[in-house]
């Protein structure tokens, strides 16, 4: 039961993480107009919970690129921590 909840949380973090990486890749392309690109806007919307959390953790940062990097490493750390917690929960549930 706990392992299932951790898997679901990890999946949500993973979706947010992949959207943030996709937004970064698409934003790095020189011919992409970010404000008018539908896919960039869609990825930014999906990645917005992680970016908002990073802004909350570092309210003094004004540069968008730094906030996005903080969000990336924060989401990556959460993904790894949830994976480790899931392994611990599975080991505890199996009695080993």
C-alpha angles and dihedrals in degrees: 000000000000091000090055092052091048090049091053092049090047090051091053091049089047093053090050091047094050091047090052092049091047090050090052093049093047092045091052092060109101098219096052117106099208099200094052101035112106096204094048089052091047093051091046089053093050092046094045098098091060093044092049090051090050090050089051091052094047107031094163095064115101100171111095095210093058092049090051091051091050090050091050095052092041092053092045091052091048090049092052093044092050090049091052092046090051091053090050091048092049091048091050093047092052092050095242 
